[in-house]
Amino acid sequence: MADMTKLIVPSSVTEDGAVQCATWLLNPAPEDLVFLLPPPALPLRMILNSADPEMPEHEVERAELMVPARSTILLLAEVSE
């Protein structure tokens, strides 16, 4: 099984009290890998895909995410009260 890395970090609190949480998916393997995102399911935006740097920021609406070989994806969730 290939090494997979997932890092979830509370990144900031906005002026209106919302918490932004970043999820960084790293795939150092030579093959594409599917990552299962942990609960709870939060509204996520993909803000970086190193395999396709020109890809615009967009919403992600699934609990599984394919990360291309030798690449990284950065997701951002914002949770308000």
C-alpha positions in Angstrom: 0.0 0.0 0.0 1.3 3.5 -0.9 2.0 6.1 1.7 -0.8 8.7 2.0 -0.8 11.8 4.1 -3.7 14.0 5.3 -3.3 17.0 7.4 -6.2 19.0 8.9 -5.5 22.3 10.4 -7.8 25.0 11.9 -6.4 28.0 10.0 -8.2 31.1 11.1 -11.3 32.8 12.6 -12.9 35.4 10.4 -14.3 38.8 11.7 -17.8 37.3 11.8 -16.7 34.4 14.0 -16.6 31.7 11.2 -13.8 29.2 11.5 -11.8 28.3 8.4 -10.2 24.8 8.4 -7.7 23.7 5.8 -7.2 20.1 4.7 -4.0 19.3 2.9 -3.9 16.0 0.9 -0.5 14.8 -0.1 0.1 11.9 -2.5 3.8 11.0 -2.8 3.0 7.7 -4.5 3.6 7.0 -8.2 -0.1 6.2 -8.7 -3.4 8.1 -8.2 -4.9 7.5 -4.7 -8.4 8.0 -3.3 -8.7 9.9 0.0 -11.7 9.5 2.3 -12.5 12.9 3.9 -13.3 12.6 7.6 -16.7 13.5 9.1 -18.4 15.8 9.5 -19.1 16.6 5.9 -18.3 20.3 5.6 -18.8 22.5 2.5 -15.3 22.4 1.0 -13.6 24.5 -1.7 -10.5 23.1 -3.6 -8.1 26.0 -3.7 -5.0 24.2 -5.0 -4.4 21.1 -7.1 -0.7 20.9 -7.9 -1.4 18.4 -10.8 -3.5 21.2 -12.5 -2.3 24.6 -11.2 -4.5 26.4 -13.6 -7.7 24.8 -12.3 -10.0 27.5 -10.8 -11.1 27.3 -7.2 -14.3 25.3 -6.9 -16.6 23.5 -4.5 -16.1 19.8 -3.6 -19.2 17.9 -2.8 -18.0 14.3 -2.1 -16.5 12.3 0.7 -13.9 10.7 -1.5 -11.3 12.6 -3.5 -8.8 11.3 -6.0 -5.4 12.8 -5.6 -3.2 12.4 -8.7 0.2 10.7 -8.4 2.9 12.8 -6.8 0.7 15.8 -6.2 -1.1 17.8 -3.5 -4.5 19.2 -3.0 -5.5 21.9 -0.6 -9.1 22.2 0.6 -10.7 25.0 2.6 -13.9 24.8 4.7 -15.6 27.6 6.5 -17.9 26.9 9.3 -20.1 29.5 10.9 -22.4 29.3 13.9 
